[in-house]
Amino acid sequence: MPNQDWIERTRRALWHPCTQMKQLERLPPLPIARGEGAWLIDYDGRRYLDAISSWWVNLFGHAEPRIRAAIAAQMEQIEHVILAGCTHAPVVELSERLAQLTGLGHAFYGSDGASAVEIALKMSHHYWRNCGRPEKTGFVSLIHGYHGETLGALSVTDIALFKDTYAPLLRPTHQALSPDARQARDGETPAAVARRAAADLEDYLAAHADTTAALIIEPLVQGAAGMVMYDPLYLRLARQICDRHRVHLIADEIAVGFGRTGTLFACEQAPGARQVADIADFLCLSKGITGGFLPLACVLTRDDIYAAFYDEATARGFLHSHSYTGNPLACRAALTVLDIFEQDAVLAANHAKAQRLTEWLAPLAGHPRVAHFRHRGMIWAFDVIDAPADFALEFHRQALQRGVLVRPIGATVYFMPPYVIDEAQMRLLAEVTLDLLDRLPG
Ligand SMILES: *Cc1c(COP(=O)(O)O)cnc(C)c1O
């Protein structure tokens, strides 16, 4: 069936995420029949470079053969079993390997990023309650932070367009200054901005630590804010401040985990940190965890936090659950992702690849319409100075016509390609972007 038929049936039956459906009149959905590496292929046979890794979930390209084979093999054994009272090899092996990679000894599973955030928030409060501090119910996040869209996660999210409508349903939380490196005043370095933001956090916790359970942050890159990047020093300072005031630090690495920022986990880049456990009390993972194949989320935490729930009393235990917790197919996919990181020495390969793409994108850094060209690991972003209100939609629409799938956030254009992007695809991405910047009206 050709594209057009799928578009019409979509209009009649579907309600899309993060979409004003009326906009589909101007920009119909892109029907995708299959994927191949960094390419998406529609029902009419046209190819599109997936420059945003299908909403940041894909790592090694579409239809990666090793992940496909691992899921197929697991399907022959057991597709799913209740995880309350049962256990199985994929979930045990994955928990052991993630513990070894992060230093956080116990793993709890959910089905998507927002559920991981809910789990971490509830666990943090419940820990303090079990420790005789039930008044620690508050949460701090960063200005323009994003942690998902369920009510708890949205309460710590600070993106007006997603939040304002539902404000009457949400718990009040505090937003501390973001260490956004673009906020540098005259002569200020990114590290100085990080120190200034840390001082703001310190001021808040000095007054409110008694009623605060946790700080939740996106380490190094605030994704949905428009790929806001900041100095790793902030992670170290935030850890020290949380220690000083006895507040948990929740690292939401749902978008930045699994190599996106150049290290396996972003927290590892904090000065002096050897592993995630040196920075975070809770680590939220999802998106790339299965290479983009299946929904899975994981919250890792320290053994001493886990121990505070271990008791004869049922209600002191963490009684949260989701039906698909620890799904064996998804865990098998995640184990294969970890294997691929080792087999293909992915982090080293990405380092070289990132240098090449940065070279291809160099003309953008000096373009007269571009401000704050920035890059960390396998993420690139820049702000368009004179972008009109419909810039994001128009850029997206015209890039698709040239075979590139990108979705700017407001006036920010970003790239988060699958790690398998090759030289010809880098060139296409750079050429299309430069051409659109020259042609789109200001
Ligand atoms: C995507 C994202 C979430 C939410 O994950 P979902 O799977 O969409 O619920 C939470 N935090 C961050 C940082 C994210 O990028």
The ligand as an ORCA input file, in Angstrom:
! r2SCAN-3c Opt
* xyz 0 1
  C      12.570     11.045     27.090
  C      12.938     11.432     28.462
  C      12.151     11.074     29.566
  C      10.835     10.347     29.429
  O      10.966      9.102     28.807
  P       9.673      8.454     28.097
  O      10.135      7.113     27.675
  O       9.357      9.349     26.933
  O       8.595      8.420     29.096
  C      12.584     11.445     30.817
  N      13.730     12.119     30.988
  C      14.516     12.471     29.956
  C      15.782     13.197     30.217
  C      14.129     12.171     28.653
  O      14.867     12.588     27.615
*
